[in-house]
């Protein structure tokens, strides 16, 4: 499936490691990722659904064992 997402300012994080580390449920991934963003001074909504761009994307590169997490911060004008 494909979705057309709006142009936006994003925050991203890359992780490397064992593939088993990338198979975690969202209720673990989202609070951890948002906590890291807040430590970097990036404001996130307590309820991600309240954002005008509530998009969390995970891109798994199996060849290099890297997981990229992308959170849409705000839509570009």
N, C-alpha and C positions, 0 to 999 in steps of 0.2 A: 504494500500500500504506500501511496505517496501523498504528502500533504504540502500545500504551499503555505509557508509561514511568512509573516511580515518581516520586512527588514527591521532589525532591532539591534540595540546595544546588548551584548551578551557577557556573561562571565563563564569561564571554563576552567576545568581542572583535569589533569591527566594522571592516571595511576598505572603503574606497571606491577606485574607480579604473577602469581599462580592464577590460572583460570578459575579455580574454585572461589577466589576472592571476588570475582566479578558476578557471581550468581547469588547476590544478596537481595532480600525483599526491599521494596521501596520504602517501607516504614523504617528501615535502618538507613538506607542510602540518603533519603531526602534530609532528615534532621542533621546528619553528619555533614553533608555538603553545604547546607545552609549555614551551619555553625562556622564552617571554614570561611564562607563568604563574609559573614558578619565580622569575623576577626580581621578580615582585610578591609573593613570599613564599608562594605557594600550592604545597603539596606535591602532586606527581604521581608515579604509579608508573612505574618504568623500563619495565615491561611493562604497558601499559594494560589488558590482559586480566586482570590480577591484581586489579583494582579490583572492588568489589562493584557498581559502576555504570559499566561500561565503554562509555559512550555518548558519541559525538562527533557532533554535529549541525551541519550547515551549511545555512543558510537564505539563498538568493540572491534578492535583490530586483532584478529586471532593470530595472524602471522607474527606480529611483534609483541603480542601479549600486553596490549595497552587498552585502557578504557578511558575515553574522554567523556566527561559530563559537561553539558552546556545548559545554562539557565538563561532564559530571555529576561533581561532586566526591564527594558522599556522600548516601546516601538519608536522607530526613527520617523521623523516627519518628512 
